[in-house]
Amino acid sequence: MDWKKLCNEIIKHDVIAVFRHENPDCDAVGSQFGLVNWLRENFPDKKICAVGNDKCYQAEWPSSDSVDDATVKRSLAIILDTANTPRVDDQRFLTAEETIKIDHHPEVDKFGDQMYVNVKAAATCEILADFFRSCSQYKMSEKTADFLYRGLLTDTLNYSTSNTTAETLQAGAYLAGFGIDIPAIGRELFDKTEAEFRFSGYIRTHVKKAGEHLAYCTVSEQMMNEYAMTPSRTRSFVEELGHVNIYQVWCIFTEKHMDGKLLYDGSLRSKTSSINAIAEKYNGGGHKNACGVKNLTENDLIDILKLLQTAAE
């Protein structure tokens, strides 16, 4: 990666707007707020904005900034953790003076005037850790490291996923060196409330199978309301199914009504099977072993389960 070139672009612009994908996970917001904090600490005279409408409900995160159209138009837009343009949460990035993409997903759209994409990285937070480490002339704080560590930890499920590499662990060690409270971060990210604990029991007892190696659960709006769960938080419980040795692919789908239609959004996971190409056929995408889909009809749901069942065998 040509980090010197990226630094020069940052130095050139007085306004920098940082974007991430819709329905953000911890890597999306961790990389966003990590970069925003690093920029604000090192370039206090620049206007730095965190842009996005959707929220991440895993742990507490800062709020996005309210940014007018004129500010976006004169900004350098940096888009994080997003493989394709439709998934960017706030399409005004298309109006910016210049755009830079920083991502670790398999490339779908080659958008951006500059692209810094490393598909071997476990998280976009890992890429930014490498960037900050290379910029030793600038300040790196515990607060920035805390944001990045959260994204690194969640995208690797505590360093347990197949994309965890030596470089990933080196990034984690680098971030840990700034005095972050590792046990507290782990508790905040992975501990459950009592209501969530009970909901995990619901998920486990309502699992269905398609074939021998595909497990899935579909959660109705009524049930989410009963447990006071948001759709995004509900889909994060997909990890409840990930430690059953016979399940090779597992999913959670949440029900919603939109324009009078019953639709489904889903989180998909696999141990080794590549499933991101399947997700891309159904308004989604992501990593090889972890991705999402949205706005599925009932027929789409039937069809995608058949494809995932084949992938699981």
Phi, psi and omega per residue, in radians:
M1 nan 2.382 3.126
D2 -1.559 1.369 -3.068
W3 -1.183 -0.475 3.098
K4 -1.114 -0.678 3.122
K5 -1.127 -0.715 3.112
L6 -1.123 -0.749 3.094
C7 -1.023 -0.734 -3.138
N8 -1.106 -0.662 3.108
E9 -1.150 -0.706 3.113
I10 -1.106 -0.755 -3.131
I11 -1.091 -0.612 -3.071
K12 -1.163 -0.506 -2.954
H13 -1.819 2.420 3.103
D14 -1.493 -0.380 -3.130
V15 -2.193 2.247 3.127
I16 -2.263 2.140 3.108
A17 -1.938 2.192 -3.061
V18 -1.869 2.137 -3.082
F19 -1.969 2.843 3.006
R20 -2.614 -3.072 -3.012
H21 -1.457 2.818 3.082
E22 -1.169 2.830 -3.053
N23 0.780 1.020 -2.937
P24 -1.212 2.507 2.980
D25 -1.693 -3.043 -3.081
C26 -1.201 -0.484 3.089
D27 -1.214 -0.660 3.131
A28 -1.135 -0.899 -3.111
V29 -1.368 -0.530 3.093
G30 -1.123 -0.776 3.102
S31 -1.191 -0.678 -3.139
Q32 -1.107 -0.942 -3.087
F33 -1.295 -0.461 3.021
G34 -1.125 -0.803 3.123
L35 -1.181 -0.745 3.132
V36 -1.056 -0.769 -3.133
N37 -1.137 -0.734 3.124
W38 -1.088 -0.735 3.136
L39 -1.141 -0.759 -3.112
R40 -1.155 -0.618 -3.136
E41 -1.296 -0.510 -3.080
N42 -1.752 -0.360 -3.133
F43 -2.310 1.182 -3.035
P44 -1.116 -0.331 -3.129
D45 -1.502 -0.141 3.121
K46 -1.574 2.718 3.023
K47 -1.591 2.024 -3.082
I48 -2.030 2.235 -3.056
C49 -2.221 2.417 2.974
A50 -1.765 2.060 -2.989
V51 -1.941 2.444 3.077
G52 2.709 2.597 -3.089
N53 -1.761 -0.754 -3.106
D54 -1.273 2.767 -3.137
K55 -2.028 2.711 2.990
C56 -1.703 2.220 -3.045
Y57 -1.764 0.117 3.046
Q58 -1.653 1.828 -3.073
A59 1.327 3.128 -3.115
E60 -1.704 2.392 -3.135
W61 -2.351 2.729 3.057
P62 -1.095 2.818 3.077
S63 -1.448 2.632 3.046
S64 -1.187 2.822 3.129
D65 -1.539 2.639 3.003
S66 -1.507 2.037 -3.007
V67 -2.216 2.232 -3.137
D68 -1.431 2.882 -3.069
D69 -1.058 -0.682 -3.098
A70 -1.110 -0.661 3.123
T71 -1.143 -0.754 3.112
V72 -1.084 -0.706 -3.080
K73 -1.120 -0.518 -3.136
R74 -1.758 0.312 -3.066
S75 -1.779 2.829 2.792
L76 -1.532 2.036 3.133
A77 -1.640 2.147 3.074
I78 -1.925 2.048 -3.074
I79 -1.836 2.150 -3.017
L80 -1.938 2.495 2.910
D81 1.037 0.606 -3.059
T82 -2.395 2.129 -3.045
A83 -1.495 -0.451 -3.078
N84 -2.440 2.627 -3.002
T85 -1.060 -0.665 -3.118
P86 -1.097 -0.376 -3.101
R87 -1.493 -0.127 3.130
V88 -1.191 2.229 -3.100
D89 -1.452 1.560 -3.108
D90 2.001 1.705 -3.042
Q91 -1.309 0.020 3.107
R92 -1.175 -0.198 3.089
F93 -1.020 -0.439 3.140
L94 -1.152 -0.317 -3.114
T95 -1.642 -0.073 -3.045
A96 -1.181 2.763 3.115
E97 -1.033 -0.719 -3.116
E98 -2.631 2.596 -3.121
T99 -2.226 2.487 3.098
I100 -2.269 2.300 3.110
K101 -1.878 2.256 3.045
I102 -2.204 2.080 -2.962
D103 -2.769 2.853 3.095
H104 -2.207 0.075 3.131
H105 -1.401 2.727 2.965
P106 -0.957 2.328 -2.971
E107 -1.228 2.215 3.070
V108 -1.869 -0.958 3.079
D109 -1.959 2.335 3.030
K110 -1.569 1.139 -3.118
F111 -1.687 2.722 3.124
G112 1.907 2.480 3.057
D113 -1.196 -0.520 3.010
Q114 -2.330 2.532 3.134
M115 -2.281 2.300 3.064
Y116 -2.141 1.555 -3.036
V117 -2.070 2.204 3.089
N118 -2.282 1.701 -3.066
V119 -1.265 -0.198 3.093
K120 -1.475 -0.224 3.110
A121 -1.301 2.490 -3.127
A122 -1.320 -0.368 -3.084
A123 -2.761 2.712 3.025
T124 -1.119 -0.544 3.072
C125 -1.078 -0.549 3.071
E126 -1.154 -0.716 3.129
I127 -1.112 -0.777 3.137
L128 -1.161 -0.606 3.073
A129 -1.045 -0.714 3.106
D130 -1.132 -0.713 3.117
F131 -1.088 -0.873 -3.107
F132 -1.128 -0.649 3.137
R133 -1.124 -0.597 -3.133
S134 -1.309 -0.363 -3.119
C135 -1.717 1.065 -3.021
S136 -1.155 -0.256 3.128
Q137 -1.344 -0.175 -3.128
Y138 -1.858 2.794 -3.125
K139 -1.263 2.419 3.028
M140 -2.242 2.131 -3.015
S141 -1.916 2.891 3.066
E142 -1.054 -0.650 -3.116
K143 -1.103 -0.779 3.093
T144 -1.104 -0.770 3.139
A145 -1.086 -0.667 3.124
D146 -1.055 -0.825 3.119
F147 -1.028 -0.833 -3.085
L148 -1.172 -0.678 -3.112
Y149 -1.098 -0.627 3.121
R150 -1.062 -0.800 3.126
G151 -1.164 -0.669 3.128
L152 -1.143 -0.739 -3.082
L153 -1.189 -0.714 -3.082
T154 -1.347 -0.657 -3.135
D155 -1.226 -0.334 3.086
T156 -1.833 0.017 -3.079
L157 0.870 1.048 -3.130
N158 1.061 0.758 3.081
Y159 1.075 0.665 -3.113
S160 -1.996 -0.092 -3.067
T161 -1.494 2.880 -3.062
S162 -1.213 -0.303 3.131
N163 -1.606 0.141 3.048
T164 -1.347 2.119 -3.074
T165 -2.151 3.101 3.048
A166 -1.026 -0.670 3.126
E167 -1.123 -0.640 3.097
T168 -1.080 -0.820 -3.129
L169 -1.157 -0.618 3.082
Q170 -1.128 -0.679 3.091
A171 -1.109 -0.745 3.109
G172 -1.089 -0.720 3.115
A173 -1.133 -0.698 3.109
Y174 -1.059 -0.806 -3.126
L175 -1.177 -0.682 3.129
A176 -1.091 -0.462 -3.121
G177 -1.160 -0.158 -3.139
F178 -1.681 0.230 2.999
G179 1.481 0.327 3.120
I180 -1.156 2.675 -3.113
D181 -1.576 1.563 -3.024
I182 -1.055 -0.829 3.121
P183 -1.063 -0.709 -3.127
A184 -1.145 -0.692 3.106
I185 -1.094 -0.778 3.128
G186 -1.065 -0.724 3.127
R187 -1.139 -0.760 -3.111
E188 -1.121 -0.652 -3.073
L189 -1.386 -0.598 -2.944
F190 -2.052 -0.280 3.065
D191 -1.210 2.611 -3.116
K192 -1.974 2.639 2.931
T193 -1.261 2.920 3.115
E194 -1.086 -0.674 3.115
A195 -1.107 -0.714 3.109
E196 -1.165 -0.640 3.078
F197 -1.052 -0.759 3.115
R198 -1.178 -0.639 3.122
F199 -1.150 -0.611 3.099
S200 -1.086 -0.559 3.046
G201 -1.142 -0.659 3.085
Y202 -1.079 -0.804 -3.136
I203 -1.027 -0.829 -3.066
R204 -1.125 -0.561 -3.087
T205 -1.574 -0.060 3.130
H206 -2.073 0.377 3.102
V207 -1.260 2.396 3.032
K208 -2.009 2.776 3.114
K209 -2.144 2.553 2.991
A210 -2.159 1.876 -2.987
G211 1.320 -2.855 -3.051
E212 -1.509 -0.476 -2.897
H213 -2.115 0.064 3.090
L214 -1.936 2.184 3.086
A215 -2.115 2.480 -3.137
Y216 -2.666 2.792 3.089
C217 -2.451 2.345 3.083
T218 -1.945 2.208 -3.043
V219 -1.987 2.186 -3.094
S220 -1.363 2.817 3.045
E221 -1.053 -0.699 3.139
Q222 -1.030 -0.750 -3.108
M223 -1.243 -0.660 3.075
M224 -1.080 -0.724 3.107
N225 -1.121 -0.683 -3.118
E226 -1.085 -0.636 -3.141
Y227 -1.695 0.089 -3.114
A228 0.956 0.796 -3.127
M229 -1.895 2.383 2.993
T230 -1.355 2.741 3.084
P231 -1.002 -0.743 -3.129
S232 -1.087 -0.791 3.133
R233 -1.156 -0.643 3.102
T234 -1.039 -0.800 -3.110
R235 -1.186 -0.415 3.101
S236 -1.174 -0.291 3.115
F237 -1.331 0.074 3.057
V238 -0.981 -0.496 -3.124
E239 -1.183 -0.297 3.076
E240 -1.051 -0.435 -3.090
L241 -1.668 -0.066 -2.938
G242 -1.408 -0.112 -3.068
H243 -1.993 0.349 3.030
V244 -1.634 2.100 -2.934
N245 -1.106 -0.462 -3.079
I246 -1.448 -0.327 -3.128
Y247 -1.421 2.057 3.071
Q248 -1.651 -0.528 3.067
V249 -2.348 2.413 3.138
W250 -2.555 2.632 -2.986
C251 -2.594 2.697 2.908
I252 -2.241 2.294 3.099
F253 -2.031 2.376 3.101
T254 -1.974 2.444 -3.093
E255 -1.492 2.566 3.026
K256 -2.681 2.761 3.043
H257 -1.973 2.225 -3.114
M258 -2.447 2.158 -3.109
D259 0.941 0.681 3.097
G260 1.357 0.117 -3.112
K261 -1.960 2.549 3.033
L262 -1.513 2.091 -3.103
L263 -2.288 2.953 -3.106
Y264 -2.369 2.451 2.932
D265 -1.943 2.633 -3.067
G266 -2.502 2.637 2.958
S267 -1.951 2.251 -3.052
L268 -2.085 2.434 3.123
R269 -2.422 2.707 3.064
S270 -2.590 2.766 3.074
K271 -1.370 -0.947 -3.092
T272 -2.304 -0.417 -3.081
S273 -1.169 2.450 3.072
S274 -1.424 2.072 -3.068
I275 -2.118 -0.059 -3.088
N276 -1.158 -0.554 3.112
A277 -1.152 -0.585 3.070
I278 -1.167 -0.770 3.141
A279 -1.056 -0.654 -3.112
E280 -1.116 -0.421 3.100
K281 -1.317 -0.247 -3.042
Y282 -2.227 0.971 3.019
N283 1.021 0.618 -3.113
G284 -2.597 -2.721 -3.125
G285 2.738 -2.987 -3.140
G286 2.539 -2.513 -3.119
H287 -1.450 2.979 3.092
K288 -1.025 -0.706 -3.055
N289 -1.971 0.065 -3.133
A290 -2.660 2.040 -3.090
C291 -2.722 3.116 -3.107
G292 -2.376 2.812 3.061
V293 -2.374 2.826 -3.141
K294 -2.613 2.778 3.059
N295 0.990 0.753 3.084
L296 -1.418 2.379 2.946
T297 -1.381 3.016 3.098
E298 -1.093 -0.656 3.089
N299 -1.165 -0.673 3.075
D300 -1.050 -0.726 -3.119
L301 -1.081 -0.750 3.093
I302 -1.073 -0.773 -3.091
D303 -1.176 -0.753 -3.089
I304 -1.201 -0.565 3.092
L305 -1.147 -0.610 3.094
K306 -1.147 -0.741 3.134
L307 -1.149 -0.734 3.140
L308 -1.186 -0.590 3.093
Q309 -1.109 -0.730 3.097
T310 -1.109 -0.736 3.142
A311 -1.113 -0.548 -3.078
A312 -1.358 -0.380 -3.049
E313 -1.331 nan nan
